[in-house]
Amino acid sequence: MGASQLMAFLVFITFVIDCVMLVAPNNHKKYYLIVLLFILCKLIEMAVPVSLAANLNATTADLFDNNELNGFTTMARFRDAPPVKGWSCYCWNSTNEFAEELECRCEGDALLRIPQKLQLGMNRLTITKAGLPLLRNTGLKLYGSTLRDVTLTDLSNFESIQPGAFESVKNLRTIYISHAPKLVYLTKDVFYGIADTIKTM
């Protein structure tokens, strides 16, 4: 029962009570009034559960389906690695001066390895604010045919790059490593196989 319906109902009941008070004998008015009030309470008691039941028909699923925020955002369409407790990855198309490129960014303290379920065809990868302790020699292999830029930044636990870690990345253009205080030594084989393609280090 809506607010307007309830108001109309109360006006009607008031009208009925007034009419009864006019025609009822003086010595019985009190009893008529008690009976009318009892009937009124019962009617309201019956009406309220119906109203509540109607409102509860909107299930959680309905609220989700009808929410304007439901659905994927432009960025989320390219997300291939679902958020995991403690870390997450996001991929999106970015444009440089030459062409459109697919860029992915991963972060989170629980991220200990390069994710292997990112969007294939990725051109740029950024790992930041993660718990990554080392870059394994197989970590970038899956993305080797298209990956061009690698950024490792704000990695407080990062201390090692295995020899040959970039060997499979044949078109690597840029390696940028910063704010990795534990990375104090690199072996001579770390950059094996990329000397001819690397432009910025």
C-alpha positions, 0 to 999 in steps of 0.5 A, spaced: 500 500 500 502 506 497 502 513 501 497 516 497 492 509 498 494 509 506 492 516 506 485 515 502 484 509 507 485 513 513 480 519 511 475 514 509 475 510 516 475 517 519 469 519 515 466 512 517 467 513 525 464 520 524 458 517 521 457 512 526 458 517 532 452 521 529 447 515 528 449 511 534 446 511 541 450 515 546 450 510 551 453 505 545 458 510 542 464 507 546 463 500 544 462 502 536 468 506 537 472 500 540 469 495 534 471 500 529 478 501 531 479 494 532 477 493 525 482 498 523 488 495 526 486 488 523 485 492 516 492 495 517 495 489 519 493 485 513 495 491 508 502 492 511 505 485 509 502 485 502 506 492 501 513 489 504 512 482 500 511 487 494 518 491 495 521 484 497 520 482 490 526 486 488 531 480 489 539 481 489 540 479 482 534 484 480 538 490 483 545 487 480 542 487 473 538 493 473 544 497 476 547 502 471 554 500 473 553 493 472 557 491 466 565 492 464 568 498 463 573 500 457 579 498 461 576 492 464 574 489 457 582 487 456 583 485 463 585 477 463 588 476 469 582 476 475 584 480 481 587 475 486 587 477 494 593 481 495 594 483 487 591 485 481 593 486 473 589 491 468 590 491 461 588 497 456 590 500 449 594 506 449 597 510 443 604 512 442 606 517 437 607 511 432 601 506 433 596 503 438 599 498 443 596 494 449 599 495 456 598 492 462 600 494 469 600 489 475 601 491 483 600 488 490 604 485 495 602 478 494 604 478 487 611 474 487 611 472 479 610 475 473 602 473 471 602 468 466 594 470 464 595 477 461 592 479 455 596 476 449 599 481 444 601 485 450 606 490 448 608 494 455 608 491 462 609 495 468 610 491 475 609 496 481 609 496 488 609 488 488 612 483 492 616 480 486 623 477 489 626 476 482 625 476 475 625 468 472 628 466 466 621 464 464 617 469 466 616 473 460 617 468 455 609 467 454 609 475 451 616 474 448 613 475 441 610 482 442 613 485 449 617 491 447 617 495 454 618 492 461 618 497 467 619 494 474 618 500 479 617 500 487 619 493 488 622 493 495 623 485 495 626 485 488 633 483 488 635 478 482 634 477 475 636 470 472 640 470 466 636 469 460 630 473 463 630 477 457 632 472 452 625 470 449 623 478 448 626 479 441 623 486 440 625 489 447 625 496 446 626 499 453 628 496 460 626 501 466 628 499 473 627 503 479 626 504 487 629 496 487 633 497 493 635 490 494 637 489 487 645 491 487 648 486 482 647 483 475 650 478 472 653 479 465 648 474 462 642 478 464 641 481 458 643 476 453 640 476 446 637 483 447 643 487 445 641 489 438 634 491 440 634 495 446 634 502 446 633 504 453 635 501 459 
